[in-house]
Amino acid sequence: MIDAGRFIKVQEQMEARLTALMNGMKDAGYSPQEIAAAVVDIADNWVLSQACNDQTERDIRLAIEAARRRP
């Protein structure tokens, strides 16, 4: 569950930079729909990569622990 206060805080902290980036892409000739779709896709990929990284870190930690227990 996402804490509502933290959600608002992170939005506020990201908004100016993300808006500037998106405006720059609009100035480069991309449509708002293209830009929004790209942002959503990048965000989705980032979330998936974080989950994969977390799993990899757990797997490495378990492998190290198992190796230490071997005689």
N, CA and C atoms as an extended XYZ file, in Angstrom:
213
Properties=species:S:1:pos:R:3:atomname:S:1:resname:S:1:resid:I:1 pbc="F F F"
N         0.841       -1.182        0.000 N   MET     1
C         0.000        0.000        0.000 CA  MET     1
C         0.882        1.239        0.000 C   MET     1
N         0.498        2.217       -0.787 N   ILE     2
C         1.248        3.464       -0.892 CA  ILE     2
C         0.685        4.466        0.110 C   ILE     2
N         1.582        5.058        0.890 N   ASP     3
C         1.202        6.086        1.847 CA  ASP     3
C         0.809        7.354        1.078 C   ASP     3
N        -0.383        7.869        1.317 N   ALA     4
C        -0.900        9.010        0.561 CA  ALA     4
C        -0.009       10.238        0.708 C   ALA     4
N         0.500       10.478        1.895 N   GLY     5
C         1.361       11.641        2.123 CA  GLY     5
C         2.658       11.552        1.333 C   GLY     5
N         3.264       10.371        1.339 N   ARG     6
C         4.503       10.168        0.574 CA  ARG     6
C         4.227       10.247       -0.927 C   ARG     6
N         3.082        9.741       -1.347 N   PHE     7
C         2.709        9.782       -2.759 CA  PHE     7
C         2.632       11.228       -3.248 C   PHE     7
N         1.962       12.069       -2.484 N   ILE     8
C         1.839       13.482       -2.845 CA  ILE     8
C         3.205       14.152       -2.830 C   ILE     8
N         4.013       13.832       -1.829 N   LYS     9
C         5.342       14.446       -1.705 CA  LYS     9
C         6.226       14.086       -2.898 C   LYS     9
N         6.232       12.831       -3.281 N   VAL    10
C         7.077       12.428       -4.406 CA  VAL    10
C         6.567       13.049       -5.702 C   VAL    10
N         5.264       13.139       -5.869 N   GLN    11
C         4.708       13.810       -7.057 CA  GLN    11
C         5.159       15.260       -7.116 C   GLN    11
N         5.050       15.941       -5.999 N   GLU    12
C         5.440       17.350       -5.954 CA  GLU    12
C         6.922       17.520       -6.267 C   GLU    12
N         7.750       16.627       -5.754 N   GLN    13
C         9.184       16.741       -5.969 CA  GLN    13
C         9.596       16.387       -7.402 C   GLN    13
N         8.838       15.525       -8.051 N   MET    14
C         9.162       15.113       -9.416 CA  MET    14
C         8.540       16.013      -10.480 C   MET    14
N         7.464       16.678      -10.159 N   GLU    15
C         6.651       17.348      -11.168 CA  GLU    15
C         7.418       18.358      -12.005 C   GLU    15
N         8.163       19.242      -11.395 N   ALA    16
C         8.840       20.295      -12.152 CA  ALA    16
C         9.857       19.712      -13.130 C   ALA    16
N        10.660       18.753      -12.658 N   ARG    17
C        11.680       18.167      -13.542 CA  ARG    17
C        11.053       17.345      -14.656 C   ARG    17
N        10.028       16.570      -14.321 N   LEU    18
C         9.384       15.735      -15.333 CA  LEU    18
C         8.648       16.606      -16.358 C   LEU    18
N         7.993       17.656      -15.885 N   THR    19
C         7.303       18.566      -16.793 CA  THR    19
C         8.296       19.240      -17.732 C   THR    19
N         9.445       19.652      -17.204 N   ALA    20
C        10.468       20.277      -18.048 CA  ALA    20
C        10.968       19.291      -19.103 C   ALA    20
N        11.181       18.054      -18.711 N   LEU    21
C        11.618       17.026      -19.651 CA  LEU    21
C        10.564       16.807      -20.735 C   LEU    21
N         9.306       16.687      -20.326 N   MET    22
C         8.235       16.463      -21.289 CA  MET    22
C         8.054       17.669      -22.214 C   MET    22
N         8.182       18.875      -21.677 N   ASN    23
C         8.092       20.067      -22.521 CA  ASN    23
C         9.231       20.104      -23.535 C   ASN    23
N        10.405       19.662      -23.115 N   GLY    24
C        11.529       19.583      -24.044 CA  GLY    24
C        11.260       18.596      -25.171 C   GLY    24
N        10.621       17.494      -24.844 N   MET    25
C        10.278       16.508      -25.875 CA  MET    25
C         9.203       17.064      -26.809 C   MET    25
N         8.278       17.847      -26.256 N   LYS    26
C         7.253       18.479      -27.097 CA  LYS    26
C         7.911       19.479      -28.046 C   LYS    26
N         8.859       20.246      -27.520 N   ASP    27
C         9.593       21.195      -28.361 CA  ASP    27
C        10.385       20.472      -29.449 C   ASP    27
N        10.769       19.223      -29.191 N   ALA    28
C        11.506       18.430      -30.173 CA  ALA    28
C        10.581       17.831      -31.226 C   ALA    28
N         9.264       18.044      -31.079 N   GLY    29
C         8.331       17.621      -32.107 CA  GLY    29
C         7.464       16.419      -31.771 C   GLY    29
N         7.570       15.913      -30.548 N   TYR    30
C         6.729       14.775      -30.174 CA  TYR    30
C         5.385       15.268      -29.660 C   TYR    30
N         4.355       14.471      -29.879 N   SER    31
C         3.016       14.843      -29.420 CA  SER    31
C         2.871       14.534      -27.930 C   SER    31
N         1.941       15.217      -27.276 N   PRO    32
C         1.690       14.903      -25.865 CA  PRO    32
C         1.344       13.424      -25.643 C   PRO    32
N         0.625       12.828      -26.580 N   GLN    33
C         0.258       11.415      -26.435 CA  GLN    33
C         1.494       10.522      -26.521 C   GLN    33
N         2.404       10.838      -27.451 N   GLU    34
C         3.646       10.061      -27.565 CA  GLU    34
C         4.489       10.195      -26.305 C   GLU    34
N         4.568       11.398      -25.809 N   ILE    35
C         5.372       11.661      -24.615 CA  ILE    35
C         4.787       10.939      -23.409 C   ILE    35
N         3.481       11.056      -23.213 N   ALA    36
C         2.835       10.396      -22.073 CA  ALA    36
C         2.998        8.883      -22.158 C   ALA    36
N         2.824        8.322      -23.354 N   ALA    37
C         2.982        6.874      -23.511 CA  ALA    37
C         4.408        6.448      -23.187 C   ALA    37
N         5.384        7.239      -23.621 N   ALA    38
C         6.785        6.915      -23.335 CA  ALA    38
C         7.064        6.985      -21.835 C   ALA    38
N         6.536        8.009      -21.167 N   VAL    39
C         6.745        8.152      -19.716 CA  VAL    39
C         6.149        6.964      -18.971 C   VAL    39
N         4.945        6.579      -19.332 N   VAL    40
C         4.288        5.443      -18.682 CA  VAL    40
C         5.084        4.165      -18.918 C   VAL    40
N         5.552        3.961      -20.149 N   ASP    41
C         6.313        2.760      -20.472 CA  ASP    41
C         7.634        2.724      -19.718 C   ASP    41
N         8.308        3.859      -19.653 N   ILE    42
C         9.566        3.935      -18.913 CA  ILE    42
C         9.327        3.659      -17.432 C   ILE    42
N         8.272        4.224      -16.866 N   ALA    43
C         7.945        3.996      -15.456 CA  ALA    43
C         7.651        2.520      -15.204 C   ALA    43
N         6.887        1.909      -16.092 N   ASP    44
C         6.570        0.489      -15.961 CA  ASP    44
C         7.839       -0.360      -16.023 C   ASP    44
N         8.704       -0.064      -16.998 N   ASN    45
C         9.962       -0.806      -17.115 CA  ASN    45
C        10.833       -0.622      -15.885 C   ASN    45
N        10.833        0.576      -15.311 N   TRP    46
C        11.630        0.838      -14.117 CA  TRP    46
C        11.140       -0.004      -12.940 C   TRP    46
N         9.820       -0.064      -12.762 N   VAL    47
C         9.239       -0.872      -11.683 CA  VAL    47
C         9.614       -2.344      -11.869 C   VAL    47
N         9.486       -2.851      -13.092 N   LEU    48
C         9.835       -4.242      -13.361 CA  LEU    48
C        11.310       -4.505      -13.108 C   LEU    48
N        12.168       -3.575      -13.505 N   SER    49
C        13.606       -3.770      -13.286 CA  SER    49
C        13.945       -3.751      -11.803 C   SER    49
N        13.249       -2.928      -11.036 N   GLN    50
C        13.487       -2.899       -9.588 CA  GLN    50
C        13.123       -4.236       -8.957 C   GLN    50
N        12.016       -4.810       -9.386 N   ALA    51
C        11.594       -6.116       -8.865 CA  ALA    51
C        12.618       -7.184       -9.227 C   ALA    51
N        13.120       -7.146      -10.459 N   CYS    52
C        14.136       -8.120      -10.877 CA  CYS    52
C        15.424       -7.937      -10.079 C   CYS    52
N        15.824       -6.685       -9.878 N   ASN    53
C        17.035       -6.419       -9.095 CA  ASN    53
C        16.877       -6.915       -7.662 C   ASN    53
N        15.717       -6.685       -7.081 N   ASP    54
C        15.461       -7.157       -5.720 CA  ASP    54
C        15.556       -8.679       -5.646 C   ASP    54
N        14.978       -9.359       -6.634 N   GLN    55
C        15.034      -10.822       -6.658 CA  GLN    55
C        16.468      -11.314       -6.839 C   GLN    55
N        17.218      -10.666       -7.694 N   THR    56
C        18.614      -11.053       -7.913 CA  THR    56
C        19.423      -10.873       -6.636 C   THR    56
N        19.216       -9.772       -5.950 N   GLU    57
C        19.922       -9.540       -4.685 CA  GLU    57
C        19.566      -10.607       -3.656 C   GLU    57
N        18.291      -10.995       -3.585 N   ARG    58
C        17.886      -12.066       -2.664 CA  ARG    58
C        18.557      -13.382       -3.048 C   ARG    58
N        18.571      -13.706       -4.345 N   ASP    59
C        19.191      -14.947       -4.811 CA  ASP    59
C        20.684      -14.981       -4.488 C   ASP    59
N        21.355      -13.866       -4.685 N   ILE    60
C        22.789      -13.802       -4.378 CA  ILE    60
C        23.014      -13.973       -2.884 C   ILE    60
N        22.214      -13.290       -2.086 N   ARG    61
C        22.343      -13.396       -0.631 CA  ARG    61
C        22.130      -14.837       -0.171 C   ARG    61
N        21.119      -15.509       -0.717 N   LEU    62
C        20.864      -16.903       -0.348 CA  LEU    62
C        21.994      -17.820       -0.804 C   LEU    62
N        22.539      -17.564       -1.983 N   ALA    63
C        23.647      -18.386       -2.483 CA  ALA    63
C        24.878      -18.214       -1.608 C   ALA    63
N        25.158      -16.997       -1.179 N   ILE    64
C        26.306      -16.749       -0.300 CA  ILE    64
C        26.096      -17.441        1.040 C   ILE    64
N        24.903      -17.324        1.588 N   GLU    65
C        24.610      -17.986        2.864 CA  GLU    65
C        24.749      -19.494        2.744 C   GLU    65
N        24.258      -20.064        1.656 N   ALA    66
C        24.363      -21.511        1.446 CA  ALA    66
C        25.817      -21.929        1.295 C   ALA    66
N        26.615      -21.129        0.605 N   ALA    67
C        28.032      -21.446        0.417 CA  ALA    67
C        28.773      -21.388        1.751 C   ALA    67
N        28.418      -20.498        2.609 N   ARG    68
C        29.073      -20.385        3.926 CA  ARG    68
C        28.743      -21.569        4.831 C   ARG    68
N        27.574      -22.179        4.603 N   ARG    69
C        27.178      -23.307        5.437 CA  ARG    69
C        27.820      -24.618        4.981 C   ARG    69
N        28.344      -24.646        3.776 N   ARG    70
C        28.965      -25.874        3.283 CA  ARG    70
C        30.258      -26.154        4.025 C   ARG    70
N        30.507      -27.455        4.259 N   PRO    71
C        31.753      -27.807        4.969 CA  PRO    71
C        32.992      -27.596        4.126 C   PRO    71
